[in-house]
Structure formats: C-alpha cells, structure tokens
Amino acid sequence: MDPTQSEAAPIETVEAVADAYIRAIVRYGEDLDVVRMDEAAHDGPSPEAKLPVLRRVLSERFPDGPFGPHQVSTHTFRDAIVVHVPFGTDAGVVVTLDRSTPADVLGDLLTALSDR
C-alpha cells in the first residue's frame, strides 16, 4: 500500500513523539500494511487473539456532532495502549504502545495527532 501524504503524516508523528514506546504500527484500508512491529508485539499474543479487540476498536464510528469530527481514539489495556487514527470510514492507522508510555508522551502524541 502506497500511503498518501495525509496517511503518512500520523505515522511520522507517532514515530517523532513516541518512538521509544512503539510496539506496532499498522495501516489499514484496501490492504493491511504492517509498517512496524517490535519484538514484544511479534512475540506477544497471537494475531488471532488480538483481532477481536482490534476489530472492535476499528469499528468505532462517531458522528461529526457537537465536538467536531473524530480524529483519534485511545484504548488502555493492562499490557498495551492502542491508538486509532481513522481516515474516513474504511482506512486509518492503528498503533500499539508499551503500557509504560509516560502520560506526558501520550498527551503530546494525542495533541499532535489531533492537530493534523
């Protein structure tokens, strides 16, 4: 999958702000593209075990209601933080971060992704 500039920008932002804490970056749309995966993500739970949770995260849709358009979501689990950056309804980027990601780094990341 050849990303457009607007699709590549969130990946570049995540790498610039939270590089040391990234477990995996996956771009989805017509195709699925594993952009990056560290050893912890590779050796962790099987893709089959992760898929139901990730499908649920990706299926979240919010109206452009009183708060404006949906820009980024985070989900915190015991072992990982999942960040979802949608591009419309059928494409986006999912990032998993180490659970030890400091709150200020996560805050900076969310601010940067929301400013795109």
Backbone hydrogen bonds in HBPLUS format (Angstrom, degrees):
<---DONOR---> <-ACCEPTOR-->    atom                        ^
c    i                          cat <-CA-CA->   ^        H-A-AA   ^      H-
h    n   atom  resd res      DA  || num        DHA   H-A  angle D-A-AA Bond
n    s   type  num  typ     dist DA aas  dist angle  dist       angle   num
A0007-GLU N   A0004-THR O   3.10 MM   3  5.15 128.3  2.38  97.3 111.0     1
A0008-ALA N   A0004-THR O   2.93 MM   4  6.17 145.9  2.05 151.4 161.4     2
A0009-ALA N   A0005-GLN O   3.02 MM   4  6.09 145.1  2.15 147.1 154.9     3
A0012-GLU N   A0008-ALA O   3.01 MM   4  6.29 162.2  2.04 159.3 164.8     4
A0013-THR N   A0009-ALA O   2.88 MM   4  6.10 153.5  1.95 151.0 159.0     5
A0014-VAL N   A0010-PRO O   2.88 MM   4  6.10 163.9  1.90 150.4 153.8     6
A0015-GLU N   A0011-ILE O   2.98 MM   4  6.20 166.5  2.00 152.3 155.9     7
A0016-ALA N   A0012-GLU O   2.92 MM   4  6.06 147.9  2.02 142.4 151.4     8
A0017-VAL N   A0013-THR O   2.92 MM   4  6.06 156.7  1.97 155.3 160.8     9
A0018-ALA N   A0014-VAL O   2.83 MM   4  5.54 163.1  1.86 150.4 156.2    10
A0021-TYR N   A0018-ALA O   2.89 MM   3  5.57 157.9  1.94 128.1 135.2    11
A0022-ILE N   A0019-ASP O   3.42 MM   3  5.53 166.1  2.44 108.0 111.8    12
A0098-ASP N   A0021-TYR O   2.73 MM  77  5.20 156.2  1.79 150.4 158.8    13
A0023-ARG N   A0096-THR O   2.75 MM  73  5.35 168.3  1.76 153.0 150.8    14
A0038-ASP N   A0023-ARG O   2.68 MM  15  5.15 164.1  1.70 158.6 160.7    15
A0024-ALA N   A0096-THR O   3.26 MM  72  5.21 158.9  2.31 133.5 135.8    16
A0096-THR N   A0024-ALA O   2.90 MM  72  5.21 161.2  1.94 144.1 149.5    17
A0025-ILE N   A0036-ARG O   2.83 MM  11  5.06 154.2  1.90 141.3 142.0    18
A0035-VAL N   A0025-ILE O   2.84 MM  10  5.36 134.7  2.05 141.3 154.3    19
A0036-ARG N   A0025-ILE O   3.24 MM  11  5.06 158.3  2.29 139.2 138.5    20
A0026-VAL N   A0094-VAL O   2.85 MM  68  5.26 163.3  1.87 157.6 163.1    21
A0094-VAL N   A0026-VAL O   2.80 MM  68  5.26 163.7  1.83 156.9 162.5    22
A0027-ARG N   A0033-ASP O   2.86 MM   6  5.09 166.1  1.88 152.3 152.1    23
A0033-ASP N   A0027-ARG O   2.80 MM   6  5.09 166.3  1.82 162.6 164.2    24
A0028-TYR N   A0092-GLY O   2.89 MM  64  5.49 166.3  1.91 151.5 155.8    25
A0092-GLY N   A0028-TYR O   2.96 MM  64  5.49 153.2  2.03 148.0 146.1    26
A0029-GLY N   A0031-ASP O   2.98 MM   2  5.15 124.8  2.29 140.6 153.9    27
A0042-HIS N   A0038-ASP O   2.98 MM   4  6.20 160.4  2.02 152.6 159.0    28
A0043-ASP N   A0039-GLU O   2.74 MM   4  5.82 157.7  1.79 152.9 158.4    29
A0044-GLY N   A0040-ALA O   2.92 MM   4  5.67 117.4  2.32 132.4 145.7    30
A0049-ALA N   A0046-SER O   2.94 MM   3  5.22 128.1  2.22 104.4 118.0    31
A0050-LYS N   A0046-SER O   3.13 MM   4  6.51 146.1  2.25 149.1 159.2    32
A0051-LEU N   A0047-PRO O   2.89 MM   4  5.92 148.0  2.00 152.1 159.7    33
A0053-VAL N   A0050-LYS O   3.13 MM   3  5.64 121.1  2.50 114.0 127.4    34
A0054-LEU N   A0050-LYS O   3.02 MM   4  6.21 169.4  2.04 160.2 163.7    35
A0055-ARG N   A0051-LEU O   2.82 MM   4  5.91 159.9  1.86 158.2 163.3    36
A0056-ARG N   A0052-PRO O   3.22 MM   4  6.33 152.7  2.29 135.8 142.4    37
A0057-VAL N   A0053-VAL O   2.98 MM   4  6.32 158.3  2.03 151.8 157.9    38
A0058-LEU N   A0054-LEU O   2.88 MM   4  6.07 164.3  1.91 153.2 157.1    39
A0059-SER N   A0055-ARG O   2.94 MM   4  6.02 130.7  2.19 139.0 151.6    40
A0060-GLU N   A0057-VAL O   3.39 MM   3  5.78 161.1  2.43 107.5 112.8    41
A0068-GLY N   A0065-GLY O   3.22 MM   3  5.75 172.5  2.22 123.3 125.6    42
A0073-SER N   A0084-HIS O   2.93 MM  11  5.15 154.8  2.00 144.5 152.6    43
A0084-HIS N   A0073-SER O   2.86 MM  11  5.15 163.0  1.88 147.4 152.7    44
A0075-HIS N   A0082-VAL O   2.80 MM   7  5.06 145.0  1.92 146.2 156.2    45
A0082-VAL N   A0075-HIS O   2.79 MM   7  5.06 170.0  1.80 154.8 157.7    46
A0077-PHE N   A0080-ALA O   2.83 MM   3  5.25 163.5  1.85 170.6 175.9    47
A0081-ILE N   A0097-LEU O   3.01 MM  16  5.02 161.5  2.04 140.1 144.0    48
A0097-LEU N   A0081-ILE O   2.74 MM  16  5.02 161.8  1.77 152.0 158.4    49
A0083-VAL N   A0095-VAL O   2.76 MM  12  5.04 168.3  1.78 156.3 160.5    50
A0095-VAL N   A0083-VAL O   2.80 MM  12  5.04 164.4  1.82 153.3 158.4    51
A0085-VAL N   A0093-VAL O   2.83 MM   8  5.14 171.2  1.84 161.7 164.1    52
A0093-VAL N   A0085-VAL O   2.88 MM   8  5.14 153.9  1.94 137.7 146.1    53
A0087-PHE N   A0091-ALA O   2.64 MM   4  5.09 168.0  1.65 139.3 134.9    54
A0101-THR N   A0098-ASP O   3.05 MM   3  5.70 157.0  2.11 123.9 124.8    55
A0105-VAL N   A0102-PRO O   3.06 MM   3  5.31 121.8  2.42 102.8 117.0    56
A0106-LEU N   A0102-PRO O   2.99 MM   4  6.35 163.8  2.02 157.6 162.4    57
A0107-GLY N   A0103-ALA O   2.81 MM   4  5.97 159.1  1.86 148.2 154.6    58
A0108-ASP N   A0104-ASP O   2.91 MM   4  6.05 158.6  1.96 141.5 147.3    59
A0109-LEU N   A0105-VAL O   2.88 MM   4  6.08 154.6  1.95 147.9 155.3    60
A0110-LEU N   A0106-LEU O   2.90 MM   4  6.16 166.3  1.92 155.9 158.5    61
A0111-THR N   A0107-GLY O   2.99 MM   4  6.16 159.8  2.03 148.9 154.7    62
A0112-ALA N   A0108-ASP O   2.93 MM   4  6.09 164.0  1.96 147.9 152.5    63
A0113-LEU N   A0109-LEU O   2.86 MM   4  6.08 161.1  1.90 155.4 160.6    64
A0114-SER N   A0110-LEU O   2.92 MM   4  5.96 146.9  2.03 141.4 150.4    65
A0115-ASP N   A0111-THR O   3.07 MM   4  6.22 131.9  2.31 141.7 153.7    66
A0116-ARG N   A0113-LEU O   3.44 MM   3  5.54 165.1  2.46 103.1 106.4    67
